[in-house]
Amino acid sequence: MPATTAPAALLALHDRETRLGARPDGPGVVVERVGRVVRRTGPAHSWNGVLWSGFTSAAEADDAIAAQIAHYTGRGLSFEWKLYAHDEPADLGERLAAAGFTAEPDETLMAAEIDALALTGTVPDGIRVVPVTDATGVDQVAEVHERAFGDDASRLRRQLLDALATTPDTIVAVLALAGDAPVGAARMELTPGTSFAGLWGGGTVPEWRGRGVYRALIAHRARVAAARGYRILHVDASPRSHPILRRLGFTPLTVTTPYVYGPSL
């Protein structure tokens, strides 16, 4: 695929491969298409939710919303409906809110072909980037997550431990260390048979922000993804990371909004 792929084509490919074509990616996980919905169901500590929907009418959307609430709550699970701005009907977000979902902050879906990125191998002075391969490393990732984002990382800890134990080829987790102290962390999810590697959870502790740690973690993961045959990176970018990603060569494709039913995921 040439590095000049148009944003609309990248978005269509993303929809086809990562949403419509989603695959099970962990122990106890089921991905299924039910009517015009693709959903992921797994253990309570994993991500549960709707990955794709393609409704042809408002009535069809309302029926499907009710069906997904019944599916997940019947299993005692909170879940997320991952809504993209181009999903139909145009008022799907309002319909989700009316059904009891809570909208979390918008993020920008951004993507880039790896060979078109403006990346360097430079790592900030005093920092080394190391892979996470065991429980000690997972604990350090969780520590960075809690300090960087201010929320509980117990679910993340269990998800990473599960992935490293059962599907290690689908996850890359890395740490940025200053001496022996973890100051940055990130992960990447890999789905065999697709073009996309997903960047998730990139965070830096407050005292190390603005020194290039985040960019170094992106570059590291990009090299790993390319070495494993992936061509495109995608990321749900927060307002803080959006300008950094733009400078590196990522293109905004659309806006995505998590709608959560039950306690926040």
NORLINGI-V635961 format. One record per residue. N is the residue number from 1. SS is DSSP state (2 for helix, 1 for strand, 0 for the rest). OMEGA is omega in whole degrees, -180 to 180 (* if undefined). D_CENTER is the distance of its C-alpha to the mean C-alpha in Angstrom with 1 decimal. Layout:
n:N ss:SS omega:OMEGA d_center:D_CENTER
n:N ss:SS omega:OMEGA d_center:D_CENTER
This chain:
n:1 ss:0 omega:-178 d_center:22.8
n:2 ss:0 omega:-178 d_center:24.3
n:3 ss:0 omega:-178 d_center:22.7
n:4 ss:0 omega:-180 d_center:24.0
n:5 ss:0 omega:-178 d_center:21.8
n:6 ss:0 omega:179 d_center:21.9
n:7 ss:2 omega:-180 d_center:18.8
n:8 ss:2 omega:179 d_center:19.9
n:9 ss:2 omega:177 d_center:20.0
n:10 ss:2 omega:179 d_center:16.5
n:11 ss:2 omega:179 d_center:15.2
n:12 ss:2 omega:178 d_center:17.5
n:13 ss:2 omega:178 d_center:16.3
n:14 ss:2 omega:178 d_center:12.6
n:15 ss:2 omega:-174 d_center:13.9
n:16 ss:2 omega:-173 d_center:16.1
n:17 ss:2 omega:-173 d_center:14.2
n:18 ss:2 omega:-179 d_center:10.6
n:19 ss:2 omega:177 d_center:11.9
n:20 ss:2 omega:-177 d_center:15.6
n:21 ss:0 omega:-179 d_center:15.5
n:22 ss:0 omega:-177 d_center:12.8
n:23 ss:0 omega:175 d_center:14.4
n:24 ss:0 omega:-174 d_center:14.9
n:25 ss:0 omega:179 d_center:13.0
n:26 ss:0 omega:-179 d_center:14.8
n:27 ss:0 omega:178 d_center:18.2
n:28 ss:0 omega:-177 d_center:19.3
n:29 ss:0 omega:175 d_center:16.4
n:30 ss:1 omega:172 d_center:17.8
n:31 ss:1 omega:-176 d_center:16.2
n:32 ss:1 omega:172 d_center:19.0
n:33 ss:1 omega:179 d_center:20.1
n:34 ss:1 omega:-175 d_center:22.5
n:35 ss:0 omega:-180 d_center:24.4
n:36 ss:0 omega:178 d_center:22.1
n:37 ss:1 omega:168 d_center:19.0
n:38 ss:1 omega:-177 d_center:16.4
n:39 ss:1 omega:177 d_center:15.3
n:40 ss:1 omega:179 d_center:13.8
n:41 ss:1 omega:-179 d_center:16.1
n:42 ss:0 omega:178 d_center:16.2
n:43 ss:0 omega:-176 d_center:17.7
n:44 ss:0 omega:-177 d_center:17.7
n:45 ss:0 omega:179 d_center:15.6
n:46 ss:0 omega:178 d_center:12.7
n:47 ss:0 omega:177 d_center:10.2
n:48 ss:0 omega:178 d_center:12.8
n:49 ss:1 omega:-179 d_center:12.8
n:50 ss:1 omega:-178 d_center:13.5
n:51 ss:1 omega:-176 d_center:11.3
n:52 ss:1 omega:169 d_center:14.2
n:53 ss:1 omega:-179 d_center:17.7
n:54 ss:0 omega:-173 d_center:20.7
n:55 ss:0 omega:179 d_center:23.6
n:56 ss:0 omega:179 d_center:27.0
n:57 ss:0 omega:178 d_center:28.5
n:58 ss:2 omega:-180 d_center:28.0
n:59 ss:2 omega:177 d_center:29.8
n:60 ss:2 omega:178 d_center:27.5
n:61 ss:2 omega:-179 d_center:24.5
n:62 ss:2 omega:179 d_center:26.3
n:63 ss:2 omega:-179 d_center:27.3
n:64 ss:2 omega:177 d_center:23.8
n:65 ss:2 omega:180 d_center:22.5
n:66 ss:2 omega:-179 d_center:25.4
n:67 ss:2 omega:-180 d_center:24.8
n:68 ss:2 omega:175 d_center:21.2
n:69 ss:2 omega:180 d_center:22.3
n:70 ss:2 omega:-179 d_center:25.1
n:71 ss:2 omega:-174 d_center:23.0
n:72 ss:2 omega:-179 d_center:20.7
n:73 ss:2 omega:176 d_center:23.3
n:74 ss:0 omega:177 d_center:25.8
n:75 ss:0 omega:179 d_center:23.7
n:76 ss:0 omega:-174 d_center:23.4
n:77 ss:0 omega:162 d_center:19.6
n:78 ss:0 omega:178 d_center:17.7
n:79 ss:1 omega:-178 d_center:15.0
n:80 ss:1 omega:170 d_center:12.7
n:81 ss:1 omega:-175 d_center:13.5
n:82 ss:1 omega:-174 d_center:10.7
n:83 ss:1 omega:175 d_center:13.3
n:84 ss:1 omega:-171 d_center:13.4
n:85 ss:0 omega:-178 d_center:16.6
n:86 ss:0 omega:178 d_center:18.2
n:87 ss:0 omega:-180 d_center:18.2
n:88 ss:0 omega:-1 d_center:21.7
n:89 ss:0 omega:-175 d_center:23.8
n:90 ss:0 omega:-179 d_center:23.4
n:91 ss:0 omega:-178 d_center:24.0
n:92 ss:2 omega:178 d_center:21.4
n:93 ss:2 omega:178 d_center:19.9
n:94 ss:2 omega:179 d_center:23.4
n:95 ss:2 omega:176 d_center:24.0
n:96 ss:2 omega:179 d_center:21.1
n:97 ss:2 omega:180 d_center:22.4
n:98 ss:2 omega:-180 d_center:25.9
n:99 ss:0 omega:176 d_center:24.8
n:100 ss:0 omega:177 d_center:23.7
n:101 ss:0 omega:176 d_center:20.0
n:102 ss:1 omega:179 d_center:18.9
n:103 ss:1 omega:174 d_center:16.9
n:104 ss:0 omega:-175 d_center:14.6
n:105 ss:0 omega:177 d_center:14.3
n:106 ss:0 omega:170 d_center:13.3
n:107 ss:1 omega:180 d_center:10.6
n:108 ss:1 omega:173 d_center:11.4
n:109 ss:1 omega:180 d_center:9.6
n:110 ss:1 omega:-180 d_center:11.1
n:111 ss:1 omega:178 d_center:12.0
n:112 ss:1 omega:170 d_center:14.8
n:113 ss:1 omega:-169 d_center:16.9
n:114 ss:2 omega:-176 d_center:17.2
n:115 ss:2 omega:178 d_center:21.0
n:116 ss:2 omega:-177 d_center:21.1
n:117 ss:0 omega:177 d_center:19.3
n:118 ss:0 omega:-176 d_center:21.6
n:119 ss:0 omega:173 d_center:20.8
n:120 ss:0 omega:178 d_center:23.4
n:121 ss:0 omega:-175 d_center:23.9
n:122 ss:0 omega:174 d_center:25.0
n:123 ss:0 omega:-179 d_center:23.9
n:124 ss:0 omega:178 d_center:25.3
n:125 ss:0 omega:178 d_center:28.6
n:126 ss:0 omega:-177 d_center:28.6
n:127 ss:1 omega:168 d_center:25.0
n:128 ss:1 omega:-179 d_center:24.1
n:129 ss:1 omega:-175 d_center:20.7
n:130 ss:1 omega:177 d_center:20.8
n:131 ss:1 omega:175 d_center:18.7
n:132 ss:0 omega:-176 d_center:18.0
n:133 ss:0 omega:-175 d_center:20.0
n:134 ss:0 omega:-176 d_center:21.5
n:135 ss:2 omega:178 d_center:21.5
n:136 ss:2 omega:178 d_center:22.9
n:137 ss:2 omega:178 d_center:20.0
n:138 ss:2 omega:178 d_center:17.5
n:139 ss:2 omega:179 d_center:19.7
n:140 ss:2 omega:175 d_center:19.5
n:141 ss:2 omega:180 d_center:15.7
n:142 ss:2 omega:178 d_center:16.1
n:143 ss:2 omega:178 d_center:19.0
n:144 ss:2 omega:-179 d_center:17.2
n:145 ss:2 omega:-178 d_center:14.4
n:146 ss:2 omega:179 d_center:17.2
n:147 ss:2 omega:-177 d_center:19.2
n:148 ss:2 omega:-172 d_center:16.7
n:149 ss:2 omega:175 d_center:15.1
n:150 ss:0 omega:177 d_center:18.1
n:151 ss:0 omega:-175 d_center:16.6
n:152 ss:0 omega:-177 d_center:17.2
n:153 ss:0 omega:-177 d_center:15.2
n:154 ss:2 omega:178 d_center:17.1
n:155 ss:2 omega:178 d_center:14.5
n:156 ss:2 omega:179 d_center:12.2
n:157 ss:2 omega:-179 d_center:15.4
n:158 ss:2 omega:179 d_center:16.2
n:159 ss:2 omega:-180 d_center:13.0
n:160 ss:2 omega:178 d_center:13.4
n:161 ss:2 omega:177 d_center:17.1
n:162 ss:2 omega:-176 d_center:16.7
n:163 ss:2 omega:-180 d_center:14.6
n:164 ss:2 omega:-178 d_center:17.0
n:165 ss:2 omega:-170 d_center:19.9
n:166 ss:2 omega:-178 d_center:19.3
n:167 ss:0 omega:-174 d_center:16.9
n:168 ss:2 omega:179 d_center:16.9
n:169 ss:2 omega:-177 d_center:16.6
n:170 ss:2 omega:-176 d_center:13.0
n:171 ss:1 omega:171 d_center:11.7
n:172 ss:1 omega:176 d_center:12.7
n:173 ss:1 omega:-176 d_center:13.0
n:174 ss:1 omega:177 d_center:15.2
n:175 ss:1 omega:166 d_center:17.4
n:176 ss:1 omega:-177 d_center:19.6
n:177 ss:1 omega:169 d_center:22.9
n:178 ss:1 omega:-167 d_center:25.9
n:179 ss:0 omega:176 d_center:28.6
n:180 ss:0 omega:-176 d_center:27.4
n:181 ss:1 omega:177 d_center:25.4
n:182 ss:1 omega:-179 d_center:21.5
n:183 ss:1 omega:178 d_center:20.7
n:184 ss:1 omega:179 d_center:17.1
n:185 ss:1 omega:179 d_center:14.2
n:186 ss:1 omega:176 d_center:10.9
n:187 ss:1 omega:179 d_center:9.1
n:188 ss:1 omega:180 d_center:8.2
n:189 ss:1 omega:-175 d_center:7.7
n:190 ss:1 omega:178 d_center:10.7
n:191 ss:0 omega:-180 d_center:12.2
n:192 ss:0 omega:178 d_center:15.9
n:193 ss:0 omega:178 d_center:17.7
n:194 ss:0 omega:178 d_center:15.1
n:195 ss:0 omega:-167 d_center:15.1
n:196 ss:1 omega:165 d_center:11.4
n:197 ss:1 omega:-176 d_center:9.6
n:198 ss:1 omega:177 d_center:5.9
n:199 ss:1 omega:-176 d_center:6.1
n:200 ss:1 omega:166 d_center:4.7
n:201 ss:1 omega:179 d_center:7.5
n:202 ss:1 omega:-178 d_center:10.1
n:203 ss:1 omega:179 d_center:13.1
n:204 ss:1 omega:179 d_center:16.9
n:205 ss:0 omega:-170 d_center:19.7
n:206 ss:2 omega:-174 d_center:21.9
n:207 ss:2 omega:-180 d_center:24.8
n:208 ss:2 omega:-179 d_center:23.1
n:209 ss:0 omega:179 d_center:21.3
n:210 ss:0 omega:-178 d_center:22.6
n:211 ss:0 omega:177 d_center:23.8
n:212 ss:0 omega:-180 d_center:21.3
n:213 ss:2 omega:-179 d_center:19.2
n:214 ss:2 omega:180 d_center:15.9
n:215 ss:2 omega:179 d_center:17.2
n:216 ss:2 omega:179 d_center:18.5
n:217 ss:2 omega:175 d_center:15.2
n:218 ss:2 omega:-179 d_center:13.7
n:219 ss:2 omega:179 d_center:17.0
n:220 ss:2 omega:-178 d_center:17.0
n:221 ss:2 omega:178 d_center:13.8
n:222 ss:2 omega:179 d_center:15.0
n:223 ss:2 omega:178 d_center:18.2
n:224 ss:2 omega:-180 d_center:17.0
n:225 ss:2 omega:-180 d_center:15.0
n:226 ss:2 omega:-180 d_center:18.2
n:227 ss:2 omega:-179 d_center:20.4
n:228 ss:0 omega:173 d_center:18.7
n:229 ss:0 omega:177 d_center:19.2
n:230 ss:0 omega:-174 d_center:15.9
n:231 ss:0 omega:-171 d_center:16.8
n:232 ss:1 omega:171 d_center:13.8
n:233 ss:1 omega:172 d_center:10.8
n:234 ss:1 omega:-176 d_center:8.2
n:235 ss:1 omega:170 d_center:6.2
n:236 ss:1 omega:-169 d_center:6.2
n:237 ss:1 omega:172 d_center:9.3
n:238 ss:0 omega:177 d_center:11.5
n:239 ss:2 omega:-180 d_center:15.2
n:240 ss:2 omega:-176 d_center:15.8
n:241 ss:2 omega:-176 d_center:13.6
n:242 ss:2 omega:-177 d_center:14.4
n:243 ss:2 omega:178 d_center:17.9
n:244 ss:2 omega:-179 d_center:17.2
n:245 ss:2 omega:177 d_center:14.8
n:246 ss:2 omega:-179 d_center:17.6
n:247 ss:2 omega:180 d_center:20.2
n:248 ss:2 omega:178 d_center:18.5
n:249 ss:0 omega:177 d_center:18.5
n:250 ss:0 omega:-179 d_center:15.2
n:251 ss:1 omega:174 d_center:16.1
n:252 ss:1 omega:180 d_center:15.0
n:253 ss:1 omega:-180 d_center:14.7
n:254 ss:1 omega:176 d_center:14.4
n:255 ss:1 omega:177 d_center:13.4
n:256 ss:1 omega:-178 d_center:11.1
n:257 ss:1 omega:174 d_center:12.3
n:258 ss:1 omega:172 d_center:11.3
n:259 ss:1 omega:-172 d_center:14.7
n:260 ss:1 omega:176 d_center:15.4
n:261 ss:1 omega:-174 d_center:18.4
n:262 ss:0 omega:179 d_center:20.0
n:263 ss:0 omega:-176 d_center:19.2
n:264 ss:0 omega:176 d_center:15.9
n:265 ss:0 omega:* d_center:13.0
